[in-house]
Amino acid sequence: MYPRNLSWIELKEYIESGRGPLVLPIGSVESHGAHLPIDTDTLIATFIADKLAQRNNWVSLPPITYTIAVPVRPGNVHIPPETFRDYLKAVLEHFILFGQRKFIMVMGHGGPDMKKSVADACNYLCREYDVTITVFHISQALRDLHLVDTSIDKHAGMWETSIIMAIDSSLVKNLDFYKKCRELRKYGVAGDPLKASPNQGLKFIEAIVNYIEDIVRNSTCSKCYYNWLN
């Protein structure tokens, strides 16, 4: 959340001023190998959202963390898609009813069910209210920028590990485990975390923030925008 000491009075004044969007990060509780925390997607989305808000004098909201993850491990919390869709719709609708008209959503977690649930919630709100919602999937941004081949580096690999290193290197552990591990997917890894570095993480963060800012400032689209569809 940015600012960290945001009070409800300051939030009310921000909404009433019409100064800018509310930035909402969306993550997951999901296994990310033996080396990253289960809230990795949330940490990354929140850091990007807070950086956007800080640089542009916007407000970022606390993250939505429990979303849709394939429940194959105890660290993967699965919320049924319809439940998540309705929950997200209710969160955004709350702020709409208090006068907010612009939203940016930063997604650190994807997948077909996740994207469909987000799109269904946002499309409903854009039909029912005079609002603009722009939604950015971080992995898609890196793909669009040609910084990462996300068909290979899909999950808990180089780019996610690099960004967590840049956010807080103490959160990354047990990397030596992968020097002898042959079955990365068994641990929820698709990519090579051994290629990660904090410098790459900083580069990715800066590029993603610039990418979102450029689209928000230069876009002529109205209502709903999804970077994986446009």
C-alpha positions in Angstrom: 0.0 0.0 0.0 1.2 3.5 -0.8 1.4 5.7 1.1 2.0 3.3 4.0 0.3 5.5 6.5 -2.8 6.1 4.3 -5.8 7.0 6.4 -9.4 6.7 5.3 -9.7 10.5 5.4 -6.8 10.8 2.9 -8.3 8.1 0.8 -11.6 9.9 0.7 -9.9 13.1 -0.3 -7.9 11.4 -3.0 -11.1 9.8 -4.5 -13.0 13.1 -4.3 -10.2 15.0 -6.0 -10.3 12.7 -9.1 -6.5 13.0 -9.1 -5.7 9.6 -10.4 -6.4 5.8 -10.4 -6.4 3.4 -7.5 -3.7 0.8 -8.1 -4.7 -2.7 -6.9 -2.1 -5.5 -6.8 -3.3 -9.1 -7.2 -1.1 -12.1 -6.3 -1.6 -15.6 -5.0 -0.6 -18.0 -2.3 1.3 -20.6 -4.3 4.4 -22.7 -4.1 7.4 -21.1 -5.8 10.1 -23.8 -5.5 12.3 -24.5 -2.5 13.8 -21.0 -2.7 10.9 -18.4 -2.8 8.1 -17.6 -0.4 4.5 -18.8 -1.1 3.4 -15.1 -1.4 5.9 -14.4 -4.2 3.3 -13.3 -6.7 1.8 -10.9 -4.1 5.1 -9.5 -3.2 6.0 -8.7 -6.8 2.6 -7.3 -7.7 2.6 -5.1 -4.5 6.1 -3.8 -5.1 5.2 -2.8 -8.7 1.9 -1.2 -7.6 3.5 0.7 -4.8 6.3 1.9 -7.2 3.7 3.1 -9.7 1.8 5.0 -7.0 4.9 6.5 -5.5 6.3 7.8 -8.9 2.9 9.2 -10.0 1.4 10.5 -6.8 -1.3 7.9 -6.9 -2.7 5.6 -4.2 -2.1 1.8 -4.2 -4.3 -0.4 -2.2 -3.5 -3.5 0.0 -3.2 -6.6 -2.2 -5.6 -9.3 -3.0 -3.6 -12.4 -2.0 -5.8 -15.5 -1.9 -6.8 -16.2 -5.5 -6.8 -19.2 -7.9 -4.0 -21.7 -7.6 -4.0 -25.3 -8.6 -4.3 -27.1 -5.2 -1.6 -29.7 -5.7 0.5 -28.7 -2.7 -0.3 -27.3 0.8 1.2 -24.0 -0.3 -1.2 -23.6 -3.2 -4.5 -22.0 -2.0 -7.3 -22.4 -4.5 -10.3 -20.1 -4.4 -13.1 -21.2 -6.8 -13.1 -18.9 -9.9 -16.7 -17.7 -9.4 -15.9 -16.9 -5.8 -12.8 -14.9 -6.7 -14.6 -13.1 -9.5 -17.4 -12.0 -7.2 -15.0 -11.0 -4.5 -12.9 -8.9 -6.8 -16.0 -7.3 -8.2 -17.2 -6.4 -4.7 -13.9 -4.9 -3.8 -13.8 -2.6 -6.9 -17.5 -1.8 -6.6 -17.0 -0.6 -3.1 -14.6 2.1 -4.3 -16.8 2.9 -7.3 -19.8 3.6 -5.1 -17.6 6.1 -3.2 -16.8 7.9 -6.5 -13.6 6.3 -7.8 -13.7 6.0 -11.6 -10.2 4.9 -12.6 -8.4 1.7 -11.6 -5.1 0.0 -12.5 -4.7 -3.6 -11.6 -1.3 -5.3 -11.4 -1.4 -9.1 -11.6 1.5 -11.1 -10.3 -0.4 -14.4 -11.0 -2.1 -15.7 -14.1 -3.5 -18.7 -15.7 -6.7 -19.1 -17.8 -9.2 -19.2 -14.9 -7.5 -16.2 -13.2 -7.6 -14.1 -16.3 -11.1 -15.0 -17.1 -12.3 -14.3 -13.6 -10.6 -10.9 -13.6 -12.0 -10.0 -17.1 -15.5 -11.1 -16.2 -15.5 -8.9 -13.0 -14.1 -5.9 -14.8 -16.3 -6.2 -17.9 -19.3 -6.3 -15.6 -18.2 -3.1 -13.8 -17.4 -1.3 -17.0 -20.8 -2.1 -18.4 -22.7 -1.1 -15.2 -20.7 2.0 -14.3 -18.7 4.9 -15.9 -15.3 3.5 -15.0 -12.0 2.7 -16.7 -10.0 -0.4 -15.6 -6.6 -1.2 -17.0 -5.2 -4.6 -16.1 -1.6 -5.6 -16.5 -0.2 -9.2 -16.1 3.4 -8.8 -15.2 4.6 -11.9 -17.1 2.9 -10.5 -20.3 4.6 -7.2 -19.8 8.0 -8.9 -19.8 7.0 -10.9 -22.8 5.9 -7.8 -24.7 9.2 -6.0 -23.8 11.2 -9.0 -25.1 13.0 -9.2 -21.8 12.1 -12.8 -20.9 11.0 -15.8 -22.9 8.0 -16.7 -20.7 7.3 -19.8 -22.7 10.4 -21.2 -20.9 10.8 -19.1 -17.8 7.3 -19.5 -16.6 7.4 -19.9 -12.8 9.9 -19.4 -10.0 12.7 -19.2 -12.5 15.1 -16.5 -13.4 12.8 -13.5 -13.6 10.7 -14.0 -10.5 13.8 -14.9 -8.4 15.6 -11.8 -9.7 12.7 -9.5 -8.7 12.5 -11.0 -5.2 16.2 -10.6 -4.9 15.8 -7.0 -5.8 13.0 -6.5 -3.3 14.5 -8.3 -0.4 17.4 -10.7 -1.0 16.8 -12.4 2.4 13.6 -13.9 1.1 15.6 -16.1 -1.4 17.1 -19.2 0.1 18.3 -22.8 -0.8 19.5 -21.9 -4.4 22.2 -24.5 -4.0 19.4 -27.1 -4.0 19.0 -26.7 -7.7 22.6 -27.5 -8.5 21.7 -31.2 -7.9 18.0 -31.2 -8.4 16.9 -32.8 -11.7 13.1 -32.4 -11.3 12.4 -28.7 -11.0 8.7 -29.0 -11.9 8.2 -31.3 -9.0 9.0 -28.3 -6.8 6.9 -25.8 -8.7 9.7 -24.4 -10.8 9.7 -23.8 -14.6 12.9 -21.9 -15.5 16.3 -21.6 -14.0 16.6 -19.7 -10.7 20.4 -20.1 -10.7 20.5 -17.5 -13.5 18.9 -14.8 -11.3 20.5 -11.7 -10.0 19.3 -8.6 -8.1 20.6 -6.4 -10.9 18.3 -8.1 -13.4 15.5 -7.8 -10.9 16.0 -4.0 -10.7 16.0 -3.9 -14.5 12.8 -5.8 -14.8 11.0 -3.7 -12.1 12.0 -0.5 -13.9 10.9 -1.8 -17.3 7.6 -3.0 -16.0 6.8 0.3 -14.3 7.7 2.2 -17.4 5.6 -0.1 -19.6 2.5 0.4 -17.4 3.0 4.1 -17.3 3.4 4.4 -21.0 0.2 2.5 -21.7 -1.8 4.4 -19.1 -0.6 7.8 -20.3 -0.8 7.1 -24.1 -3.8 4.7 -24.3 -6.9 5.9 -26.2 -8.8 2.9 -25.0 -11.8 3.4 -22.7 -13.5 1.1 -20.3 -11.6 -2.1 -19.9 -8.1 -2.9 -21.1 -6.1 -6.2 -20.6 -2.5 -6.3 -21.7 -2.8 -10.0 -22.6 -5.7 -9.3 -25.0 -4.7 -6.0 -26.5 
